[in-house]
Amino acid sequence: MCCFSGPVKSVSATNIFRGWNRRRQLLAYRNDLETDKAVRDGAASSRAKGSTEKALRFINLQKYPNFF
């Protein structure tokens, strides 16, 4: 699921990858978005009970255009 900070015309071609190892949960998300104005786009994520926001790490995947 994805949330937007404002109105959008359409969202399509959504891809989600979720994986994990012994220490980390991985989540990658992409979509094609059509909108008249810039909006923020965020996918839902979770973290271990009692952990802080510092438990989340965001990685820019622009250098990996063929990830999906």
mmJSON file of the N, C-alpha and C atoms, coordinates in Angstrom:
{"data_MODEL":{"atom_site":{
"group_PDB":["ATOM","ATOM","ATOM","ATOM","ATOM","ATOM","ATOM","ATOM","ATOM","ATOM","ATOM","ATOM","ATOM","ATOM","ATOM","ATOM","ATOM","ATOM","ATOM","ATOM","ATOM","ATOM","ATOM","ATOM","ATOM","ATOM","ATOM","ATOM","ATOM","ATOM","ATOM","ATOM","ATOM","ATOM","ATOM","ATOM","ATOM","ATOM","ATOM","ATOM","ATOM","ATOM","ATOM","ATOM","ATOM","ATOM","ATOM","ATOM","ATOM","ATOM","ATOM","ATOM","ATOM","ATOM","ATOM","ATOM","ATOM","ATOM","ATOM","ATOM","ATOM","ATOM","ATOM","ATOM","ATOM","ATOM","ATOM","ATOM","ATOM","ATOM","ATOM","ATOM","ATOM","ATOM","ATOM","ATOM","ATOM","ATOM","ATOM","ATOM","ATOM","ATOM","ATOM","ATOM","ATOM","ATOM","ATOM","ATOM","ATOM","ATOM","ATOM","ATOM","ATOM","ATOM","ATOM","ATOM","ATOM","ATOM","ATOM","ATOM","ATOM","ATOM","ATOM","ATOM","ATOM","ATOM","ATOM","ATOM","ATOM","ATOM","ATOM","ATOM","ATOM","ATOM","ATOM","ATOM","ATOM","ATOM","ATOM","ATOM","ATOM","ATOM","ATOM","ATOM","ATOM","ATOM","ATOM","ATOM","ATOM","ATOM","ATOM","ATOM","ATOM","ATOM","ATOM","ATOM","ATOM","ATOM","ATOM","ATOM","ATOM","ATOM","ATOM","ATOM","ATOM","ATOM","ATOM","ATOM","ATOM","ATOM","ATOM","ATOM","ATOM","ATOM","ATOM","ATOM","ATOM","ATOM","ATOM","ATOM","ATOM","ATOM","ATOM","ATOM","ATOM","ATOM","ATOM","ATOM","ATOM","ATOM","ATOM","ATOM","ATOM","ATOM","ATOM","ATOM","ATOM","ATOM","ATOM","ATOM","ATOM","ATOM","ATOM","ATOM","ATOM","ATOM","ATOM","ATOM","ATOM","ATOM","ATOM","ATOM","ATOM","ATOM","ATOM","ATOM","ATOM","ATOM","ATOM","ATOM","ATOM","ATOM","ATOM","ATOM"],
"id":[1,2,3,4,5,6,7,8,9,10,11,12,13,14,15,16,17,18,19,20,21,22,23,24,25,26,27,28,29,30,31,32,33,34,35,36,37,38,39,40,41,42,43,44,45,46,47,48,49,50,51,52,53,54,55,56,57,58,59,60,61,62,63,64,65,66,67,68,69,70,71,72,73,74,75,76,77,78,79,80,81,82,83,84,85,86,87,88,89,90,91,92,93,94,95,96,97,98,99,100,101,102,103,104,105,106,107,108,109,110,111,112,113,114,115,116,117,118,119,120,121,122,123,124,125,126,127,128,129,130,131,132,133,134,135,136,137,138,139,140,141,142,143,144,145,146,147,148,149,150,151,152,153,154,155,156,157,158,159,160,161,162,163,164,165,166,167,168,169,170,171,172,173,174,175,176,177,178,179,180,181,182,183,184,185,186,187,188,189,190,191,192,193,194,195,196,197,198,199,200,201,202,203,204],
"type_symbol":["N","C","C","N","C","C","N","C","C","N","C","C","N","C","C","N","C","C","N","C","C","N","C","C","N","C","C","N","C","C","N","C","C","N","C","C","N","C","C","N","C","C","N","C","C","N","C","C","N","C","C","N","C","C","N","C","C","N","C","C","N","C","C","N","C","C","N","C","C","N","C","C","N","C","C","N","C","C","N","C","C","N","C","C","N","C","C","N","C","C","N","C","C","N","C","C","N","C","C","N","C","C","N","C","C","N","C","C","N","C","C","N","C","C","N","C","C","N","C","C","N","C","C","N","C","C","N","C","C","N","C","C","N","C","C","N","C","C","N","C","C","N","C","C","N","C","C","N","C","C","N","C","C","N","C","C","N","C","C","N","C","C","N","C","C","N","C","C","N","C","C","N","C","C","N","C","C","N","C","C","N","C","C","N","C","C","N","C","C","N","C","C","N","C","C","N","C","C","N","C","C","N","C","C"],
"label_atom_id":["N","CA","C","N","CA","C","N","CA","C","N","CA","C","N","CA","C","N","CA","C","N","CA","C","N","CA","C","N","CA","C","N","CA","C","N","CA","C","N","CA","C","N","CA","C","N","CA","C","N","CA","C","N","CA","C","N","CA","C","N","CA","C","N","CA","C","N","CA","C","N","CA","C","N","CA","C","N","CA","C","N","CA","C","N","CA","C","N","CA","C","N","CA","C","N","CA","C","N","CA","C","N","CA","C","N","CA","C","N","CA","C","N","CA","C","N","CA","C","N","CA","C","N","CA","C","N","CA","C","N","CA","C","N","CA","C","N","CA","C","N","CA","C","N","CA","C","N","CA","C","N","CA","C","N","CA","C","N","CA","C","N","CA","C","N","CA","C","N","CA","C","N","CA","C","N","CA","C","N","CA","C","N","CA","C","N","CA","C","N","CA","C","N","CA","C","N","CA","C","N","CA","C","N","CA","C","N","CA","C","N","CA","C","N","CA","C","N","CA","C","N","CA","C","N","CA","C","N","CA","C","N","CA","C","N","CA","C"],
"label_alt_id":[null,null,null,null,null,null,null,null,null,null,null,null,null,null,null,null,null,null,null,null,null,null,null,null,null,null,null,null,null,null,null,null,null,null,null,null,null,null,null,null,null,null,null,null,null,null,null,null,null,null,null,null,null,null,null,null,null,null,null,null,null,null,null,null,null,null,null,null,null,null,null,null,null,null,null,null,null,null,null,null,null,null,null,null,null,null,null,null,null,null,null,null,null,null,null,null,null,null,null,null,null,null,null,null,null,null,null,null,null,null,null,null,null,null,null,null,null,null,null,null,null,null,null,null,null,null,null,null,null,null,null,null,null,null,null,null,null,null,null,null,null,null,null,null,null,null,null,null,null,null,null,null,null,null,null,null,null,null,null,null,null,null,null,null,null,null,null,null,null,null,null,null,null,null,null,null,null,null,null,null,null,null,null,null,null,null,null,null,null,null,null,null,null,null,null,null,null,null,null,null,null,null,null,null],
"label_comp_id":["MET","MET","MET","CYS","CYS","CYS","CYS","CYS","CYS","PHE","PHE","PHE","SER","SER","SER","GLY","GLY","GLY","PRO","PRO","PRO","VAL","VAL","VAL","LYS","LYS","LYS","SER","SER","SER","VAL","VAL","VAL","SER","SER","SER","ALA","ALA","ALA","THR","THR","THR","ASN","ASN","ASN","ILE","ILE","ILE","PHE","PHE","PHE","ARG","ARG","ARG","GLY","GLY","GLY","TRP","TRP","TRP","ASN","ASN","ASN","ARG","ARG","ARG","ARG","ARG","ARG","ARG","ARG","ARG","GLN","GLN","GLN","LEU","LEU","LEU","LEU","LEU","LEU","ALA","ALA","ALA","TYR","TYR","TYR","ARG","ARG","ARG","ASN","ASN","ASN","ASP","ASP","ASP","LEU","LEU","LEU","GLU","GLU","GLU","THR","THR","THR","ASP","ASP","ASP","LYS","LYS","LYS","ALA","ALA","ALA","VAL","VAL","VAL","ARG","ARG","ARG","ASP","ASP","ASP","GLY","GLY","GLY","ALA","ALA","ALA","ALA","ALA","ALA","SER","SER","SER","SER","SER","SER","ARG","ARG","ARG","ALA","ALA","ALA","LYS","LYS","LYS","GLY","GLY","GLY","SER","SER","SER","THR","THR","THR","GLU","GLU","GLU","LYS","LYS","LYS","ALA","ALA","ALA","LEU","LEU","LEU","ARG","ARG","ARG","PHE","PHE","PHE","ILE","ILE","ILE","ASN","ASN","ASN","LEU","LEU","LEU","GLN","GLN","GLN","LYS","LYS","LYS","TYR","TYR","TYR","PRO","PRO","PRO","ASN","ASN","ASN","PHE","PHE","PHE","PHE","PHE","PHE"],
"label_asym_id":["A","A","A","A","A","A","A","A","A","A","A","A","A","A","A","A","A","A","A","A","A","A","A","A","A","A","A","A","A","A","A","A","A","A","A","A","A","A","A","A","A","A","A","A","A","A","A","A","A","A","A","A","A","A","A","A","A","A","A","A","A","A","A","A","A","A","A","A","A","A","A","A","A","A","A","A","A","A","A","A","A","A","A","A","A","A","A","A","A","A","A","A","A","A","A","A","A","A","A","A","A","A","A","A","A","A","A","A","A","A","A","A","A","A","A","A","A","A","A","A","A","A","A","A","A","A","A","A","A","A","A","A","A","A","A","A","A","A","A","A","A","A","A","A","A","A","A","A","A","A","A","A","A","A","A","A","A","A","A","A","A","A","A","A","A","A","A","A","A","A","A","A","A","A","A","A","A","A","A","A","A","A","A","A","A","A","A","A","A","A","A","A","A","A","A","A","A","A","A","A","A","A","A","A"],
"label_entity_id":["1","1","1","1","1","1","1","1","1","1","1","1","1","1","1","1","1","1","1","1","1","1","1","1","1","1","1","1","1","1","1","1","1","1","1","1","1","1","1","1","1","1","1","1","1","1","1","1","1","1","1","1","1","1","1","1","1","1","1","1","1","1","1","1","1","1","1","1","1","1","1","1","1","1","1","1","1","1","1","1","1","1","1","1","1","1","1","1","1","1","1","1","1","1","1","1","1","1","1","1","1","1","1","1","1","1","1","1","1","1","1","1","1","1","1","1","1","1","1","1","1","1","1","1","1","1","1","1","1","1","1","1","1","1","1","1","1","1","1","1","1","1","1","1","1","1","1","1","1","1","1","1","1","1","1","1","1","1","1","1","1","1","1","1","1","1","1","1","1","1","1","1","1","1","1","1","1","1","1","1","1","1","1","1","1","1","1","1","1","1","1","1","1","1","1","1","1","1","1","1","1","1","1","1"],
"label_seq_id":[1,1,1,2,2,2,3,3,3,4,4,4,5,5,5,6,6,6,7,7,7,8,8,8,9,9,9,10,10,10,11,11,11,12,12,12,13,13,13,14,14,14,15,15,15,16,16,16,17,17,17,18,18,18,19,19,19,20,20,20,21,21,21,22,22,22,23,23,23,24,24,24,25,25,25,26,26,26,27,27,27,28,28,28,29,29,29,30,30,30,31,31,31,32,32,32,33,33,33,34,34,34,35,35,35,36,36,36,37,37,37,38,38,38,39,39,39,40,40,40,41,41,41,42,42,42,43,43,43,44,44,44,45,45,45,46,46,46,47,47,47,48,48,48,49,49,49,50,50,50,51,51,51,52,52,52,53,53,53,54,54,54,55,55,55,56,56,56,57,57,57,58,58,58,59,59,59,60,60,60,61,61,61,62,62,62,63,63,63,64,64,64,65,65,65,66,66,66,67,67,67,68,68,68],
"pdbx_PDB_ins_code":[null,null,null,null,null,null,null,null,null,null,null,null,null,null,null,null,null,null,null,null,null,null,null,null,null,null,null,null,null,null,null,null,null,null,null,null,null,null,null,null,null,null,null,null,null,null,null,null,null,null,null,null,null,null,null,null,null,null,null,null,null,null,null,null,null,null,null,null,null,null,null,null,null,null,null,null,null,null,null,null,null,null,null,null,null,null,null,null,null,null,null,null,null,null,null,null,null,null,null,null,null,null,null,null,null,null,null,null,null,null,null,null,null,null,null,null,null,null,null,null,null,null,null,null,null,null,null,null,null,null,null,null,null,null,null,null,null,null,null,null,null,null,null,null,null,null,null,null,null,null,null,null,null,null,null,null,null,null,null,null,null,null,null,null,null,null,null,null,null,null,null,null,null,null,null,null,null,null,null,null,null,null,null,null,null,null,null,null,null,null,null,null,null,null,null,null,null,null,null,null,null,null,null,null],
"Cartn_x":[0.834,0.0,0.885,0.418,1.18,0.286,0.893,0.172,0.789,-0.037,0.426,0.048,0.859,0.625,-0.36,-0.867,-1.808,-2.516,-3.354,-4.117,-3.238,-3.604,-2.906,-3.938,-3.503,-4.388,-4.449,-3.28,-3.267,-1.979,-2.072,-0.934,-1.015,0.081,0.065,1.446,1.525,2.783,3.504,2.731,3.306,4.091,5.284,6.113,6.54,6.476,6.906,7.824,8.958,9.864,9.991,9.821,10.024,10.892,11.924,12.812,13.351,14.07,14.644,15.798,16.64,17.661,17.577,18.554,18.467,18.337,18.853,18.883,18.035,17.659,17.009,15.805,14.837,13.727,13.968,13.772,14.012,12.686,12.479,11.275,11.649,11.337,11.559,10.214,9.933,8.633,8.835,8.097,8.124,6.745,6.454,5.214,5.375,4.457,4.346,3.231,3.555,2.633,2.361,1.083,0.701,0.002,0.525,-0.032,0.273,-0.531,-0.297,0.749,0.872,1.813,2.705,3.844,4.743,4.07,4.164,3.639,4.686,4.552,5.412,4.706,5.491,5.001,5.676,4.905,5.513,4.815,5.586,5.045,5.03,4.069,3.988,5.145,5.672,6.743,6.531,7.257,7.141,8.535,8.585,9.854,9.588,10.629,10.494,9.909,9.065,8.462,9.561,9.413,10.386,11.541,11.674,12.765,12.373,13.353,13.104,13.078,12.797,12.8,14.172,15.21,16.564,16.739,15.791,15.852,15.577,14.975,14.696,15.851,16.197,17.243,16.721,16.799,16.314,17.494,17.35,18.405,17.841,18.51,18.103,18.509,17.547,17.811,17.885,18.066,18.142,19.275,20.33,21.466,21.175,20.001,19.613,18.303,18.28,17.021,16.378,17.112,16.561,16.285,16.177,15.909,14.634,13.591,12.33,12.228],
"Cartn_y":[-1.17,0.0,1.242,2.274,3.511,4.683,5.683,6.896,8.094,9.059,10.258,11.494,12.536,13.763,14.704,14.332,15.173,14.378,15.04,14.338,13.83,12.667,12.08,11.722,11.708,11.315,9.799,9.153,7.693,7.127,5.885,5.113,3.763,3.338,2.062,1.408,0.217,-0.542,-0.642,-0.914,-1.018,-2.314,-2.215,-3.379,-3.272,-4.392,-4.429,-5.625,-5.397,-6.481,-6.472,-7.618,-7.746,-8.97,-8.788,-9.89,-9.68,-10.647,-10.52,-11.495,-11.179,-12.114,-12.169,-12.676,-12.827,-11.504,-10.434,-9.154,-8.055,-8.187,-7.058,-7.498,-6.59,-6.729,-5.729,-6.139,-5.276,-5.013,-3.76,-3.406,-2.43,-2.786,-1.894,-1.725,-0.508,-0.176,0.773,0.554,1.481,1.523,2.652,2.777,3.868,3.891,4.984,5.886,7.151,8.088,9.247,9.585,10.75,11.743,12.968,14.002,15.378,16.369,17.731,18.471,18.117,18.772,17.733,18.169,17.269,16.794,15.51,14.923,14.002,13.751,12.764,11.427,10.399,9.044,8.168,7.432,6.584,5.253,4.202,2.863,2.554,1.778,1.387,0.464,0.639,-0.233,-0.489,-1.444,-1.757,-1.864,-1.804,-1.976,-2.733,-3.263,-4.065,-3.242,-3.865,-3.191,-2.658,-1.402,-0.778,-0.105,-0.286,0.363,1.8,2.619,4.015,4.159,5.374,5.635,5.406,5.467,5.218,3.778,2.923,1.536,1.429,2.474,2.489,3.137,2.562,3.132,3.177,4.348,4.521,4.521,3.803,3.677,4.099,5.02,5.469,4.408,3.892,2.834,3.352,4.668,5.218,4.608,4.18,3.58,2.152,1.641,0.262,0.258,0.821,0.95,-0.38,-1.467,-2.773,-3.644,-3.033,-3.785,-4.627,-4.019,-4.752,-5.271],
"Cartn_z":[0.0,0.0,0.0,-0.666,-0.755,-0.383,0.216,0.614,-0.092,-0.46,-1.142,-0.35,-0.475,0.283,-0.401,-1.559,-2.281,-3.355,-4.152,-5.186,-6.324,-6.861,-8.005,-9.071,-10.33,-11.427,-11.561,-11.505,-11.598,-11.011,-10.58,-10.09,-10.784,-11.426,-12.138,-12.084,-12.617,-12.718,-11.37,-10.327,-8.985,-8.829,-8.257,-7.93,-6.477,-5.764,-4.368,-4.189,-3.543,-3.164,-1.652,-1.047,0.392,0.63,1.406,1.737,3.14,3.637,4.969,5.13,6.098,6.539,8.061,8.719,10.171,10.917,10.349,11.067,10.455,9.193,8.518,7.703,7.649,6.726,5.604,4.371,3.213,2.505,2.087,1.355,0.25,-0.983,-2.127,-2.831,-3.263,-3.841,-5.007,-6.1,-7.226,-7.859,-8.515,-9.262,-10.313,-11.242,-12.207,-11.696,-11.519,-10.891,-11.835,-12.0,-12.792,-11.875,-11.832,-10.963,-11.559,-11.213,-11.695,-10.868,-9.599,-8.697,-8.029,-7.556,-6.832,-5.548,-5.292,-4.062,-3.461,-2.188,-1.535,-1.57,-1.741,-1.93,-0.881,-0.115,0.904,1.019,1.162,1.36,2.85,3.264,4.674,5.031,6.22,6.696,8.181,8.687,10.104,10.708,12.019,12.715,14.0,14.581,15.794,16.924,17.716,18.859,19.777,20.172,21.056,20.342,19.023,18.29,17.931,17.647,17.285,15.768,15.304,13.86,13.252,14.059,13.558,13.087,13.405,12.951,11.448,10.855,9.42,8.675,7.551,6.702,5.271,4.656,3.292,2.331,1.221,0.224,-1.13,-1.798,-3.122,-4.146,-4.885,-5.868,-7.302,-7.493,-8.851,-9.666,-9.015,-9.718,-10.154,-9.812,-10.139,-10.911,-12.129,-12.862,-13.225,-13.208,-13.562,-12.347,-11.158,-9.946,-10.085,-10.651,-10.851,-12.258],
"occupancy":[1.0,1.0,1.0,1.0,1.0,1.0,1.0,1.0,1.0,1.0,1.0,1.0,1.0,1.0,1.0,1.0,1.0,1.0,1.0,1.0,1.0,1.0,1.0,1.0,1.0,1.0,1.0,1.0,1.0,1.0,1.0,1.0,1.0,1.0,1.0,1.0,1.0,1.0,1.0,1.0,1.0,1.0,1.0,1.0,1.0,1.0,1.0,1.0,1.0,1.0,1.0,1.0,1.0,1.0,1.0,1.0,1.0,1.0,1.0,1.0,1.0,1.0,1.0,1.0,1.0,1.0,1.0,1.0,1.0,1.0,1.0,1.0,1.0,1.0,1.0,1.0,1.0,1.0,1.0,1.0,1.0,1.0,1.0,1.0,1.0,1.0,1.0,1.0,1.0,1.0,1.0,1.0,1.0,1.0,1.0,1.0,1.0,1.0,1.0,1.0,1.0,1.0,1.0,1.0,1.0,1.0,1.0,1.0,1.0,1.0,1.0,1.0,1.0,1.0,1.0,1.0,1.0,1.0,1.0,1.0,1.0,1.0,1.0,1.0,1.0,1.0,1.0,1.0,1.0,1.0,1.0,1.0,1.0,1.0,1.0,1.0,1.0,1.0,1.0,1.0,1.0,1.0,1.0,1.0,1.0,1.0,1.0,1.0,1.0,1.0,1.0,1.0,1.0,1.0,1.0,1.0,1.0,1.0,1.0,1.0,1.0,1.0,1.0,1.0,1.0,1.0,1.0,1.0,1.0,1.0,1.0,1.0,1.0,1.0,1.0,1.0,1.0,1.0,1.0,1.0,1.0,1.0,1.0,1.0,1.0,1.0,1.0,1.0,1.0,1.0,1.0,1.0,1.0,1.0,1.0,1.0,1.0,1.0,1.0,1.0,1.0,1.0,1.0,1.0],
"B_iso_or_equiv":[0.0,0.0,0.0,0.0,0.0,0.0,0.0,0.0,0.0,0.0,0.0,0.0,0.0,0.0,0.0,0.0,0.0,0.0,0.0,0.0,0.0,0.0,0.0,0.0,0.0,0.0,0.0,0.0,0.0,0.0,0.0,0.0,0.0,0.0,0.0,0.0,0.0,0.0,0.0,0.0,0.0,0.0,0.0,0.0,0.0,0.0,0.0,0.0,0.0,0.0,0.0,0.0,0.0,0.0,0.0,0.0,0.0,0.0,0.0,0.0,0.0,0.0,0.0,0.0,0.0,0.0,0.0,0.0,0.0,0.0,0.0,0.0,0.0,0.0,0.0,0.0,0.0,0.0,0.0,0.0,0.0,0.0,0.0,0.0,0.0,0.0,0.0,0.0,0.0,0.0,0.0,0.0,0.0,0.0,0.0,0.0,0.0,0.0,0.0,0.0,0.0,0.0,0.0,0.0,0.0,0.0,0.0,0.0,0.0,0.0,0.0,0.0,0.0,0.0,0.0,0.0,0.0,0.0,0.0,0.0,0.0,0.0,0.0,0.0,0.0,0.0,0.0,0.0,0.0,0.0,0.0,0.0,0.0,0.0,0.0,0.0,0.0,0.0,0.0,0.0,0.0,0.0,0.0,0.0,0.0,0.0,0.0,0.0,0.0,0.0,0.0,0.0,0.0,0.0,0.0,0.0,0.0,0.0,0.0,0.0,0.0,0.0,0.0,0.0,0.0,0.0,0.0,0.0,0.0,0.0,0.0,0.0,0.0,0.0,0.0,0.0,0.0,0.0,0.0,0.0,0.0,0.0,0.0,0.0,0.0,0.0,0.0,0.0,0.0,0.0,0.0,0.0,0.0,0.0,0.0,0.0,0.0,0.0,0.0,0.0,0.0,0.0,0.0,0.0],
"pdbx_formal_charge":[null,null,null,null,null,null,null,null,null,null,null,null,null,null,null,null,null,null,null,null,null,null,null,null,null,null,null,null,null,null,null,null,null,null,null,null,null,null,null,null,null,null,null,null,null,null,null,null,null,null,null,null,null,null,null,null,null,null,null,null,null,null,null,null,null,null,null,null,null,null,null,null,null,null,null,null,null,null,null,null,null,null,null,null,null,null,null,null,null,null,null,null,null,null,null,null,null,null,null,null,null,null,null,null,null,null,null,null,null,null,null,null,null,null,null,null,null,null,null,null,null,null,null,null,null,null,null,null,null,null,null,null,null,null,null,null,null,null,null,null,null,null,null,null,null,null,null,null,null,null,null,null,null,null,null,null,null,null,null,null,null,null,null,null,null,null,null,null,null,null,null,null,null,null,null,null,null,null,null,null,null,null,null,null,null,null,null,null,null,null,null,null,null,null,null,null,null,null,null,null,null,null,null,null],
"auth_seq_id":[1,1,1,2,2,2,3,3,3,4,4,4,5,5,5,6,6,6,7,7,7,8,8,8,9,9,9,10,10,10,11,11,11,12,12,12,13,13,13,14,14,14,15,15,15,16,16,16,17,17,17,18,18,18,19,19,19,20,20,20,21,21,21,22,22,22,23,23,23,24,24,24,25,25,25,26,26,26,27,27,27,28,28,28,29,29,29,30,30,30,31,31,31,32,32,32,33,33,33,34,34,34,35,35,35,36,36,36,37,37,37,38,38,38,39,39,39,40,40,40,41,41,41,42,42,42,43,43,43,44,44,44,45,45,45,46,46,46,47,47,47,48,48,48,49,49,49,50,50,50,51,51,51,52,52,52,53,53,53,54,54,54,55,55,55,56,56,56,57,57,57,58,58,58,59,59,59,60,60,60,61,61,61,62,62,62,63,63,63,64,64,64,65,65,65,66,66,66,67,67,67,68,68,68],
"auth_comp_id":["MET","MET","MET","CYS","CYS","CYS","CYS","CYS","CYS","PHE","PHE","PHE","SER","SER","SER","GLY","GLY","GLY","PRO","PRO","PRO","VAL","VAL","VAL","LYS","LYS","LYS","SER","SER","SER","VAL","VAL","VAL","SER","SER","SER","ALA","ALA","ALA","THR","THR","THR","ASN","ASN","ASN","ILE","ILE","ILE","PHE","PHE","PHE","ARG","ARG","ARG","GLY","GLY","GLY","TRP","TRP","TRP","ASN","ASN","ASN","ARG","ARG","ARG","ARG","ARG","ARG","ARG","ARG","ARG","GLN","GLN","GLN","LEU","LEU","LEU","LEU","LEU","LEU","ALA","ALA","ALA","TYR","TYR","TYR","ARG","ARG","ARG","ASN","ASN","ASN","ASP","ASP","ASP","LEU","LEU","LEU","GLU","GLU","GLU","THR","THR","THR","ASP","ASP","ASP","LYS","LYS","LYS","ALA","ALA","ALA","VAL","VAL","VAL","ARG","ARG","ARG","ASP","ASP","ASP","GLY","GLY","GLY","ALA","ALA","ALA","ALA","ALA","ALA","SER","SER","SER","SER","SER","SER","ARG","ARG","ARG","ALA","ALA","ALA","LYS","LYS","LYS","GLY","GLY","GLY","SER","SER","SER","THR","THR","THR","GLU","GLU","GLU","LYS","LYS","LYS","ALA","ALA","ALA","LEU","LEU","LEU","ARG","ARG","ARG","PHE","PHE","PHE","ILE","ILE","ILE","ASN","ASN","ASN","LEU","LEU","LEU","GLN","GLN","GLN","LYS","LYS","LYS","TYR","TYR","TYR","PRO","PRO","PRO","ASN","ASN","ASN","PHE","PHE","PHE","PHE","PHE","PHE"],
"auth_asym_id":["A","A","A","A","A","A","A","A","A","A","A","A","A","A","A","A","A","A","A","A","A","A","A","A","A","A","A","A","A","A","A","A","A","A","A","A","A","A","A","A","A","A","A","A","A","A","A","A","A","A","A","A","A","A","A","A","A","A","A","A","A","A","A","A","A","A","A","A","A","A","A","A","A","A","A","A","A","A","A","A","A","A","A","A","A","A","A","A","A","A","A","A","A","A","A","A","A","A","A","A","A","A","A","A","A","A","A","A","A","A","A","A","A","A","A","A","A","A","A","A","A","A","A","A","A","A","A","A","A","A","A","A","A","A","A","A","A","A","A","A","A","A","A","A","A","A","A","A","A","A","A","A","A","A","A","A","A","A","A","A","A","A","A","A","A","A","A","A","A","A","A","A","A","A","A","A","A","A","A","A","A","A","A","A","A","A","A","A","A","A","A","A","A","A","A","A","A","A","A","A","A","A","A","A"],
"auth_atom_id":["N","CA","C","N","CA","C","N","CA","C","N","CA","C","N","CA","C","N","CA","C","N","CA","C","N","CA","C","N","CA","C","N","CA","C","N","CA","C","N","CA","C","N","CA","C","N","CA","C","N","CA","C","N","CA","C","N","CA","C","N","CA","C","N","CA","C","N","CA","C","N","CA","C","N","CA","C","N","CA","C","N","CA","C","N","CA","C","N","CA","C","N","CA","C","N","CA","C","N","CA","C","N","CA","C","N","CA","C","N","CA","C","N","CA","C","N","CA","C","N","CA","C","N","CA","C","N","CA","C","N","CA","C","N","CA","C","N","CA","C","N","CA","C","N","CA","C","N","CA","C","N","CA","C","N","CA","C","N","CA","C","N","CA","C","N","CA","C","N","CA","C","N","CA","C","N","CA","C","N","CA","C","N","CA","C","N","CA","C","N","CA","C","N","CA","C","N","CA","C","N","CA","C","N","CA","C","N","CA","C","N","CA","C","N","CA","C","N","CA","C","N","CA","C","N","CA","C","N","CA","C","N","CA","C","N","CA","C"],
"pdbx_PDB_model_num":[1,1,1,1,1,1,1,1,1,1,1,1,1,1,1,1,1,1,1,1,1,1,1,1,1,1,1,1,1,1,1,1,1,1,1,1,1,1,1,1,1,1,1,1,1,1,1,1,1,1,1,1,1,1,1,1,1,1,1,1,1,1,1,1,1,1,1,1,1,1,1,1,1,1,1,1,1,1,1,1,1,1,1,1,1,1,1,1,1,1,1,1,1,1,1,1,1,1,1,1,1,1,1,1,1,1,1,1,1,1,1,1,1,1,1,1,1,1,1,1,1,1,1,1,1,1,1,1,1,1,1,1,1,1,1,1,1,1,1,1,1,1,1,1,1,1,1,1,1,1,1,1,1,1,1,1,1,1,1,1,1,1,1,1,1,1,1,1,1,1,1,1,1,1,1,1,1,1,1,1,1,1,1,1,1,1,1,1,1,1,1,1,1,1,1,1,1,1,1,1,1,1,1,1]
}}}
